[in-house]
Amino acid sequence: MIDRPLRPLFPEGWTREIQVIVSVISKDEIHPAEPLAITAASAALHLSRIPFGGPLAGVRVGRVDGKIDL
């Protein structure tokens, strides 16, 4: 889930390997961890010296009984 939104923001032709590891320490059953993980990975890349066309933030959207649910 983290790779797909971040990958297009690297410059075309970028060939160096980059690893961003996000560890969720704690979570509850109401708030999903994935959007925060995407935002954290983007912030780490944005603060680094790696060429990155961010920052970006994540959000989870779903459909419940035919209605959009955030």
N, C-alpha and C positions, 0 to 999 in steps of 0.2 A: 504493500500500500504506500510505502514511502518513496520507493524508486520511481514509480510512474509520474508523479507530478514534478519531481526534481530533475530527472534526466534531461528533459528538453531545455532546461535553463542553463546548461553548460554550453560553452562555445562549440560551434561545429568544428570537428577535427580534434577535439580534446581527446588525447589518448592515454593520459595518466589514470591509473586506477585510484579510486577514492572509496573509502569505506566509512560510512556513518552508522554507528551502532547506538540505538536508543534502548534504554532499559527502563521499563515501567516498574517503579518501586512499590506503588500502591495504587489501587483504583477501587471504585465502588460500582454498584450495579446500575447506576443511573447515568453516569457520564462516561462515554466511551474514551479509551486512551488513544486511539489512532489519530484523531485530529490534533491532539496536543503533541503527539510524537512527530507528525509531519511538520508542525510549526517549530518544534525544537530542533529538528534536523536542518530546517531552512535557516533558522537563526544561527546555528553553529557554522554553517557554510557561509552565510552572509558576513559573519564576523572574522572569518579566516581570510587568508590571502589568496585563496583559490578563486579563479574567475567564475563567477556565478551570477546569473541574471535574476536573482531573487530580491527580496524575500517573498515568501508566500505563506499562506495559512491554510489549514485544513478544516473541513466541516463534513459532517456525516448527514446525508439527507436520505430519507426513506419514504415509502408509501405505506400508510396504514389505513385499511378500509377505503382505499381509493383516494385518500387525502395525503398531501405532502406533510411529512413530519420531520422536524429538525431535531 
